[in-house]
Amino acid sequence: MDSESSNSSSFRFLTGERVYLRPIGLEDAESYYRMVLNPEVRRLTGTQQPFTLEGIRSYIESLSGDRSTILLIIALSENNEFIGDIALLDIDRTNRKASMRIAIESDKHMGKGYGSEAIRLLLEYGFGFLNLHRIELQVFGYNERAIKAYEKTGFKQEGVQRDVLFYDHCYHDAIMMSILEDEYREMYHQS
C-alpha cells in the first residue's frame, strides 16, 4: 500500500489544460480533512456532520473496493496543488447512471474555471469510458456560482426539492440537475 499511495499524488488520471484529476490516496488525508472542515466548503455543500482525520483515512481506504464510487483529487497542472475533489457516486451500471459532486477548497481557486474544467474531464470519463447514459447532481439554491458552472458544462435543471436542507437556522431548496450522453456529445464532440 505504501508504494501505491506514494505514487498516487504524481499520477495524472485525467488531464486538462489547467487541472488534472487523480485518485485520492492516504497521503491526501490531511489536505482532504482541512477541506471538509473549511466553513465555506461546508456551507456550499450543506455538510453538517463532524469529521476526524482518522475517519477520513478510513473513508479513503474503504474506497479501494467500492465499485460504486470514484473519488478524484483536483490538482493544478502547473504545481500539483490540491484544490478540491470531484466524484461519481452511486454508479449504477445496469441503468447506466451516476451522481456527481464537486468541491473546490478555497475562495482563491473559485471562479477561475477550474471546477468547470474538472467537470468536463469527469463527464468525458463517465460517458466515454464508463458508458454512462445519465449523470445527475443536486445543488443547493443558494450556491449560484455552482449552478452557473453546471449549466455552462451542459447540465439542465430538472426540478426542485423544497426545504430539503436545514442549515444555519433555515431551510433551503435543492435543485436537481442532469446531463444525458447525447447532450454531452452534442456539446463537446461536434464535427
N, C-alpha and C positions, 0 to 999 in steps of 0.2 A: 504494500500500500504506500510506503514512503516514496518509492521511486515514481509511482503514478502521481501522487499529489505534488511532488516537487516539479513534475513536468507539466501539469495542467495549466499553470499560470503562463507558460510560454507557448502553449498550443492554441493556434487560431483556427477554431472550428468553422466559423462563417465570417468572411472578411468583406467589409465595405470600404468606402473611401476614407472615412474618418474614425470609424469604430469597428471593432470586431467582437464576435461572441465566442466564448469558450466555456467548457464545462466548469462548474464550480468544484473546488477541491477543499480539503480540510485547511489548507494554508489561507483560504479566503474567510475562514470563520470569524476572525476578529473584525475585518472590514465589513462583512455582512451583518454582524452583530451591531456595529456602530450605525449602519444604515437603518436597520429596523428600529433603532432607538431614536433616530432623528425625528424631532417633533413634526416637521413639515412632511416628511415621508409618511409618518403615521397618520397625519390628518388627510393627506391626499388619497391614501389607500384605505382609510377607515379602520386602521389597525388599532385594536384595543387591548389585546392580550399582552401580558408581560413576557419577556424572553430572558433566558440566561445564555451565557456563552456556551455552557455545556449542552444546553438544549439545541442550540444552533449547530454545534458539532454533530450531535446525534441525528439531527434532521438531514444534514449533508451526507452523513454515512448511510442513512436509510434510502437515499435516492438511487444508490447504485443498483438495487434490484427492482426498482419501480419502473415498469414499462409504461405507466400511465402519465408520467411527469418527466418533462425535460426542462431543467433549470440551468440557465446560462448566465454567465457574468458578461456585462457590457464593459468593454475596456477601450480606451483611446488608442488608436493605431500609433500615434506619434511617441507615446511614452509608457504604454501598457497600464495606465492609471485605471483602477477600478472606479467606475462611475455609476453602476447600478446593476440591475438584474432584469431578465426577461424570461418568461416561462410559458410553455404549453402544458396545460393541466387537463386532467380528466380525458386523456386521449382515448377515444372510442374508435377502434379500428374497424368494427363492424359497420357502424353508421358513418364512418369517415369524418368525424368531427372532434374538435377540441376547444378548450377555453384558453384564453391568453391573458397574461398580466405582465405589467412592466412597472419598474420603479427606478427613478433617477435620484441619486443620493444627495445632491446638493444644488442649491439655487444657482451656483456658478456654472453648472452644466445644463440647466434647464433653459428652454427657449432658444437653443442653438442648433436644433435639428438632429441631435444625437439620438433621441428617442425614436424619431420617425425613421431614421436610417436603421436602427436596430429592429424596429417592427418590420420593415421591408425585408431584411435578412431573414427574420424568423418566418415571415409569410412564404418566402421563396422555399425555405426548408420544409415547411408544413405542407404546402401544395405540391412542390416539385419532388420531394424525396419521400415524405410520409404518405403521399397520395390522399391527403385530406380533401374533403369537399366543402367543409364549413369551419370557420374559426370565429368564435364568439367571445365577447367580453362584457364586463359590467363596469361602469364608471359612475362615480357619484356626481350629481348635478352641479355641485359647487366647483368641480375640477374642470373649468372651462378650457384651460390650456391643453389638457389631455384629450378632451372631446374634439378640439380642433385638430390635434395631431392624428387622432384616429380617423377622422373624416378625410384628412389630407392623404392618408395611406390607404383609403378605399373602404373603410368601414361605414356601414349605414345604420342609422338608428332604427330599431325595431319596436321599441316600446319603453314604458317607464314603470318601474316598481315603486309605488308611492310609499313614503315613510319607511323605507327598508333598513335604514341605519340610524341609530340613536348615538349621536356623537356631540360632545361639548354642549350638552343640555338641550339639544333639539334634534328633531327628525329630519332626515334628508332622503331625497329620491335617488334611485339608481336607474341609470339609463342603460338599456340593453342594446348592444350593437353587434353586428356581424359582417363578415365578408365571405362570399362564396367563391369557389375556384374559378368559375367563368368570369366573374367580376375582376378578380385578381389578374387573370391572364389578359383580359381586355385592357386593364390599366397599365400593366407592366411589360407585356410581351406583344405589343402591336408590331405588325410587319412594316 
